């Protein structure tokens, strides 16, 4: 029956929110074969196999999140369910996930021709949203596989974790080969980063029709600076919590890594570079400077909502520990200033305008400064909301995956849906959101 109908699903009577429009509009949304086919008022209900009454609720465009991590602290097949459920509830409809061989993730090394099919098998049927993967070449064999990953698997985005040279995921690593699960004759260092870029450049030459799609993302922190400053912070013992983590991974570590990454991109003639989660004035300044020095490179400068909404004095405390760290308020304000100037690349007008609106509420004290809505990066913070309004101490972030919290030894936690409903009702009660229809 549905095959003979013009649409599979018709959502009637919604208030449609469009980008670059100052007001909502009454509309219907028609779907066929999983795609939106028509938007407009008065679509005939008889043309659809299924009709859903939106009852004048708001309908927003879905967010494509280009920076998520799935399967780090929990098995991939479990994480895909919990993390993407949270992402979907935060408005994300497409999830692009970074993954690699080595410690955490699947905890195994080897070629991607063996590793990646297992990733896809574990992912199948477990995501609540559309999904894809970025891959990180960790050794020479992976670099050789880049053309096949593009051609056979459709992977066109790759990543370098610059701080892995002497750090693990959480701190100093004395055995790089064990953590990364690479051979004793391999080095994950600046030379390796250069050869990754050369491998991607070779793939660009082989597949020129895909050149605009092929890119390299970099987490820009230098392991040497981080190791030295971590030691200083530990020996002095003056700082704790977020201030200590900020000092142990200082902003100039980001800036220096950005300089190195940019120079290597120029050296290897790699045109599409994504500088991920810039967290500080020094990092963003370095990125803008490199764009002037190398204008022929298409630099994208990413910022996350966590680095825009929290600073080192946030009542969330260590629950806001991320890499790179949450920074002091001066850094946060500098990120905002440049976001609103269009110099950061989560700068889709819909996102920019929404963030500007949220910040205006915070500045007007309509929302507390610890408010964190949709996290455009780092999957496990997507739906985190920690209001801490009128409290002496902040509660745990209630939207973190319940699987991860239980695994950490806290069996009595709210799941995502319970937390969402609780805080939604709290917002309604405080008249920040309108009543439920």
C-alpha positions as CSV (number, residue, x, y, z in Angstrom):
1,X,0.0,0.0,0.0
2,X,2.7,2.5,1.0
3,X,4.6,1.9,-2.3
4,X,1.6,3.2,-4.2
5,X,1.3,6.3,-2.1
6,X,2.9,9.6,-3.0
7,X,4.5,9.8,0.5
8,X,5.3,7.4,3.3
9,X,4.9,9.9,6.1
10,X,3.2,13.3,6.4
11,X,3.8,15.4,9.5
12,X,1.0,17.9,9.6
13,X,0.7,21.2,11.5
14,X,4.2,22.1,12.7
15,X,5.8,25.4,13.3
16,X,8.8,25.2,11.0
17,X,12.1,26.8,12.0
18,X,14.2,27.7,8.9
19,X,17.7,29.1,8.7
20,X,18.1,32.8,8.1
21,X,14.4,33.4,8.8
22,X,13.2,35.6,11.7
23,X,9.9,33.8,12.4
24,X,8.4,30.4,12.3
25,X,5.8,29.3,9.7
26,X,3.0,26.9,9.8
27,X,3.8,24.0,7.5
28,X,3.6,20.3,6.7
29,X,6.5,18.0,6.0
30,X,6.2,15.1,3.6
31,X,8.6,12.1,3.6
32,X,9.2,9.4,1.0
33,X,11.9,6.7,1.1
34,X,13.5,8.2,4.1
35,X,13.9,11.6,2.6
36,X,12.0,14.9,2.9
37,X,10.2,15.4,-0.4
38,X,8.1,18.4,0.2
39,X,7.7,21.2,2.8
40,X,4.7,23.5,2.7
41,X,1.2,24.2,4.1
42,X,-1.9,22.2,3.2
43,X,-0.3,19.0,1.9
44,X,-3.1,16.5,1.2
45,X,-3.3,13.9,4.0
46,X,-4.7,11.3,1.6
47,X,-1.4,11.3,-0.3
48,X,0.5,9.7,2.5
49,X,0.5,6.2,4.0
50,X,0.9,7.5,7.5
51,X,-0.1,10.9,8.9
52,X,1.2,12.4,12.2
53,X,-0.3,15.5,13.8
54,X,2.6,17.8,14.9
55,X,0.1,19.8,17.0
56,X,1.8,23.1,16.4
57,X,5.1,21.9,17.8
58,X,8.4,23.4,16.6
59,X,10.2,21.5,13.8
60,X,13.9,22.1,13.5
61,X,16.4,21.1,10.8
62,X,18.6,18.2,11.9
63,X,22.3,18.8,12.9
64,X,25.1,17.0,11.0
65,X,27.7,16.5,13.7
66,X,31.1,16.1,12.0
67,X,33.0,15.2,15.3
68,X,31.9,12.4,17.5
69,X,33.7,9.5,19.2
70,X,31.9,6.2,19.7
71,X,33.3,3.1,21.4
72,X,36.1,4.6,23.6
73,X,35.0,3.7,27.1
74,X,32.4,1.1,26.4
75,X,32.2,-1.6,23.7
76,X,31.3,-0.1,20.3
77,X,28.1,-2.1,20.0
78,X,26.8,-0.6,23.3
79,X,28.2,2.9,22.8
80,X,26.6,3.2,19.4
81,X,23.2,2.8,21.0
82,X,23.5,5.0,24.1
83,X,25.6,7.8,22.5
84,X,23.5,8.2,19.4
85,X,20.3,8.1,21.4
86,X,21.6,11.1,23.3
87,X,22.7,12.7,20.1
88,X,19.3,12.2,18.5
89,X,17.6,13.7,21.5
90,X,19.8,16.7,21.1
91,X,18.8,17.2,17.5
92,X,21.6,15.4,15.7
93,X,20.5,13.4,12.7
94,X,23.9,12.5,11.2
95,X,26.9,11.4,13.2
96,X,30.4,11.3,11.8
97,X,32.7,9.4,14.2
98,X,36.4,9.3,14.7
99,X,37.9,5.9,15.3
100,X,41.3,4.3,15.1
101,X,43.2,1.1,15.9
102,X,45.0,0.7,19.2
103,X,44.1,1.1,22.9
104,X,40.5,1.8,23.9
105,X,38.1,1.5,20.9
106,X,38.4,-2.2,19.8
107,X,41.7,-2.6,21.6
108,X,43.4,-4.2,18.6
109,X,45.9,-3.1,15.9
110,X,46.4,-4.4,12.4
111,X,45.4,-3.2,8.9
112,X,42.2,-1.4,8.4
113,X,41.1,-3.9,5.7
114,X,40.6,-6.2,8.7
115,X,39.7,-3.7,11.4
116,X,37.2,-1.5,9.6
117,X,34.8,-4.2,8.4
118,X,34.5,-5.3,12.1
119,X,33.7,-1.7,13.0
120,X,30.9,-1.6,10.4
121,X,29.6,-4.9,11.5
122,X,29.4,-3.9,15.1
123,X,27.7,-0.6,14.1
124,X,25.1,-2.0,11.8
125,X,21.5,-1.6,13.2
126,X,22.7,0.1,16.4
127,X,22.8,3.8,15.5
128,X,19.7,5.9,16.0
129,X,20.9,8.4,13.4
130,X,22.7,8.2,10.0
131,X,26.4,7.6,10.6
132,X,29.9,7.4,9.0
133,X,33.5,7.2,10.2
134,X,36.7,9.1,10.0
135,X,39.8,7.0,10.3
136,X,43.3,7.7,11.7
137,X,46.3,6.2,10.0
138,X,48.5,5.0,12.9
139,X,51.4,3.3,11.0
140,X,52.9,2.9,7.5
141,X,50.6,0.1,6.5
142,X,47.6,2.4,7.2
143,X,49.1,5.1,5.0
144,X,49.4,2.6,2.2
145,X,45.7,1.6,2.7
146,X,44.4,5.2,2.2
147,X,43.5,4.8,-1.5
148,X,41.7,1.6,-0.8
149,X,39.8,3.1,2.1
150,X,38.6,5.9,-0.1
151,X,37.7,3.6,-3.1
152,X,36.3,0.5,-1.4
153,X,34.9,1.9,1.9
154,X,34.0,5.5,0.9
155,X,36.1,7.0,3.8
156,X,37.4,10.4,2.7
157,X,38.3,12.0,6.0
158,X,41.3,11.1,8.1
159,X,42.8,12.2,11.4
160,X,46.0,12.8,13.3
161,X,46.2,12.9,17.1
162,X,49.3,15.0,17.5
163,X,49.6,14.6,21.3
164,X,49.8,10.8,21.0
165,X,53.5,11.2,20.4
166,X,54.2,11.0,24.1
167,X,50.7,10.9,25.7
168,X,47.9,8.4,25.9
169,X,44.3,9.4,25.9
170,X,44.5,10.6,29.5
171,X,48.1,11.5,30.2
172,X,51.8,10.5,29.8
173,X,52.3,7.2,28.1
174,X,55.7,5.5,28.6
175,X,55.0,2.8,26.0
176,X,53.7,4.4,22.8
177,X,53.8,1.1,20.9
178,X,51.7,-0.7,23.4
179,X,49.1,2.1,23.7
180,X,48.8,2.6,19.9
181,X,49.3,-1.1,19.1
182,X,51.9,-0.4,16.4
183,X,55.1,-2.3,15.6
184,X,58.4,-1.6,17.5
185,X,59.8,-0.2,14.3
186,X,57.0,2.4,14.0
187,X,57.0,6.0,15.4
188,X,53.9,8.1,15.8
189,X,55.7,11.5,15.5
190,X,56.0,14.5,13.2
191,X,57.6,12.5,10.4
192,X,54.7,10.1,10.6
193,X,52.3,13.0,10.4
194,X,54.1,14.3,7.3
195,X,53.8,10.9,5.6
196,X,50.1,10.7,6.4
197,X,49.7,13.9,4.6
198,X,51.7,12.7,1.6
199,X,49.6,9.5,1.6
200,X,46.4,11.6,1.4
201,X,47.9,13.9,-1.2
202,X,48.7,10.8,-3.3
203,X,45.1,9.7,-3.0
204,X,44.0,13.1,-4.1
205,X,46.0,12.7,-7.3
206,X,44.5,9.2,-7.8
207,X,40.9,10.3,-7.3
208,X,40.8,13.9,-8.5
209,X,37.0,13.8,-8.8
210,X,36.8,13.3,-5.0
211,X,39.4,16.0,-4.1
212,X,36.9,18.3,-2.6
213,X,35.7,15.6,-0.2
214,X,39.1,14.3,1.0
215,X,40.4,16.0,4.1
216,X,42.7,15.7,7.1
217,X,41.6,16.6,10.6
218,X,44.2,17.3,13.4
219,X,43.9,17.4,17.2
220,X,46.6,20.0,17.7
221,X,48.4,19.7,21.0
222,X,52.2,19.0,21.4
223,X,53.1,16.0,23.6
224,X,56.4,17.5,24.6
225,X,55.0,20.7,26.0
226,X,52.2,18.8,27.7
227,X,54.5,16.4,29.4
228,X,56.8,19.2,30.7
229,X,53.9,21.3,32.0
230,X,52.1,18.3,33.5
231,X,55.2,17.6,35.5
232,X,55.4,21.3,36.7
233,X,51.8,21.3,37.8
234,X,52.2,18.0,39.7
235,X,55.4,19.1,41.4
236,X,54.0,22.5,42.4
237,X,50.8,21.1,43.7
238,X,49.0,24.5,43.8
239,X,46.2,23.8,41.3
240,X,43.4,21.3,41.3
241,X,40.6,20.4,38.9
242,X,40.0,22.3,35.7
243,X,42.6,25.0,36.4
244,X,45.2,22.3,36.9
245,X,44.3,20.5,33.7
246,X,44.3,23.8,31.8
247,X,47.8,24.6,33.1
248,X,49.1,21.1,32.4
249,X,48.0,21.3,28.7
250,X,48.7,25.0,28.1
251,X,47.2,27.0,25.2
252,X,50.6,27.6,23.5
253,X,50.8,23.8,23.1
254,X,47.8,24.1,20.8
255,X,49.3,27.1,19.0
256,X,52.6,25.4,18.4
257,X,50.9,22.3,17.1
258,X,48.8,24.4,14.7
259,X,52.0,26.0,13.3
260,X,53.6,22.6,12.7
261,X,50.5,21.1,11.2
262,X,50.0,24.0,8.9
263,X,53.6,24.0,7.7
264,X,53.4,20.3,7.0
265,X,50.2,20.8,5.0
266,X,52.0,23.4,2.9
267,X,55.0,21.2,2.5
268,X,52.9,18.3,1.3
269,X,50.5,20.5,-0.8
270,X,47.5,19.2,1.1
271,X,44.6,21.5,0.5
272,X,41.8,20.6,3.0
273,X,42.8,20.8,6.7
274,X,40.4,20.7,9.7
275,X,41.8,22.2,12.9
276,X,39.7,20.6,15.5
277,X,38.2,21.9,18.8
278,X,40.2,25.1,19.1
279,X,39.9,26.0,22.7
280,X,41.9,29.2,23.4
281,X,42.9,32.6,22.2
282,X,46.4,31.4,21.3
283,X,45.1,28.4,19.4
284,X,42.6,30.5,17.3
285,X,45.2,33.3,16.8
286,X,47.7,30.7,15.5
287,X,45.0,29.2,13.2
288,X,44.1,32.7,11.8
289,X,47.8,33.5,11.3
290,X,48.4,30.3,9.3
291,X,45.4,31.0,7.1
292,X,47.1,34.3,6.1
293,X,50.5,32.7,5.6
294,X,49.1,29.8,3.5
295,X,46.0,31.3,1.8
296,X,45.9,28.4,-0.7
297,X,45.0,25.9,2.0
298,X,41.4,25.5,2.9
299,X,41.6,25.6,6.7
300,X,38.5,24.8,8.7
301,X,38.5,26.0,12.3
302,X,36.3,24.0,14.6
303,X,34.9,25.1,18.0
304,X,32.7,23.1,20.4
305,X,29.9,24.2,22.5
306,X,31.7,23.0,25.6
307,X,34.6,25.4,25.0
308,X,32.1,28.2,24.3
309,X,29.9,27.7,27.3
310,X,32.3,26.6,30.1
311,X,35.4,28.0,31.7
312,X,37.8,26.7,34.4
313,X,35.6,28.1,37.2
314,X,32.5,26.2,36.0
315,X,30.5,24.5,38.8
316,X,30.6,21.3,36.8
317,X,34.2,20.8,38.1
318,X,36.0,17.7,36.7
319,X,32.9,16.6,34.9
320,X,33.9,19.2,32.2
321,X,37.4,17.6,31.7
322,X,37.9,17.3,28.0
323,X,40.8,17.4,25.5
324,X,41.9,20.0,24.8
325,X,41.0,21.5,28.2
326,X,38.3,24.0,29.2
327,X,40.0,27.4,29.4
328,X,39.7,30.6,31.4
329,X,37.0,33.1,30.7
330,X,39.2,35.4,28.5
331,X,39.7,32.5,26.1
332,X,36.0,31.8,26.0
333,X,35.1,35.4,25.2
334,X,37.7,35.4,22.4
335,X,36.2,32.3,20.9
336,X,32.7,34.0,21.0
337,X,33.9,37.2,19.4
338,X,35.4,35.3,16.5
339,X,32.5,32.9,16.2
340,X,30.1,35.8,15.8
341,X,32.5,37.4,13.2
342,X,32.3,34.3,11.1
343,X,35.9,33.1,11.7
344,X,35.0,29.7,13.2
345,X,33.5,26.9,11.2
346,X,30.7,25.7,13.4
347,X,29.4,28.9,11.9
348,X,26.5,27.7,9.9
349,X,24.1,30.6,10.4
350,X,21.6,28.4,12.2
351,X,24.3,27.4,14.7
352,X,25.7,30.9,15.0
353,X,22.4,32.5,15.6
354,X,21.3,29.9,18.1
355,X,24.5,30.2,20.1
356,X,24.2,34.0,20.0
357,X,20.7,33.7,21.4
358,X,21.8,31.3,24.2
359,X,24.7,33.6,25.1
360,X,22.4,36.6,25.3
361,X,20.3,34.7,27.8
362,X,23.3,33.9,29.9
363,X,24.5,37.5,29.8
364,X,21.0,38.6,30.8
365,X,21.2,36.0,33.7
366,X,18.1,34.2,32.2
367,X,20.3,31.1,32.2
368,X,23.3,30.2,34.4
369,X,26.7,30.3,32.9
370,X,27.0,26.5,33.4
371,X,24.2,25.9,30.9
372,X,25.3,23.5,28.2
373,X,22.9,22.6,25.4
374,X,23.8,20.8,22.2
375,X,27.4,19.7,22.1
376,X,28.8,20.0,18.6
377,X,31.6,17.6,19.2
378,X,32.7,14.9,21.7
379,X,29.7,12.5,21.5
380,X,29.3,11.8,25.2
381,X,28.6,15.5,25.9
382,X,25.9,15.9,23.2
383,X,22.9,16.3,25.5
384,X,24.7,17.3,28.7
385,X,22.8,19.9,30.7
386,X,24.1,20.9,34.0
387,X,22.2,23.9,35.2
388,X,23.4,24.2,38.8
389,X,21.1,27.2,39.3
390,X,20.9,28.2,43.0
391,X,23.0,25.2,44.1
392,X,26.2,25.2,46.2
393,X,27.6,22.3,44.2
394,X,26.8,21.2,40.6
395,X,25.1,17.8,40.1
396,X,26.7,15.3,37.7
397,X,26.0,15.9,34.0
398,X,22.7,14.1,33.7
399,X,22.9,13.3,30.0
400,X,26.2,11.4,30.0
401,X,25.8,7.8,28.9
402,X,24.3,5.8,31.7
403,X,26.3,2.8,30.6
404,X,29.6,4.7,31.2
405,X,28.4,6.1,34.6
406,X,27.4,2.6,35.8
407,X,30.7,1.2,34.6
408,X,32.4,3.8,36.8
409,X,30.7,2.4,39.9
410,X,27.5,4.5,40.1
411,X,24.7,2.0,39.6
412,X,21.8,4.5,40.4
413,X,21.8,6.9,37.5
414,X,19.1,8.4,35.4
415,X,19.0,7.3,31.8
416,X,18.9,9.9,29.0
417,X,15.1,10.0,28.6
418,X,14.5,10.4,32.3
419,X,17.0,13.2,32.6
420,X,15.7,14.9,29.5
421,X,12.2,15.0,30.8
422,X,13.3,16.2,34.2
423,X,15.2,19.2,32.9
424,X,12.6,20.0,30.3
425,X,10.0,20.2,33.1
426,X,12.4,22.3,35.1
427,X,12.8,24.8,32.2
428,X,9.0,24.9,31.8
429,X,8.5,25.5,35.5
430,X,11.0,28.4,35.4
431,X,9.2,29.8,32.3
432,X,12.3,29.6,30.2
433,X,10.4,27.3,27.8
434,X,6.7,27.5,27.1
435,X,4.3,24.9,28.6
436,X,3.9,21.5,26.9
437,X,1.1,21.4,24.4
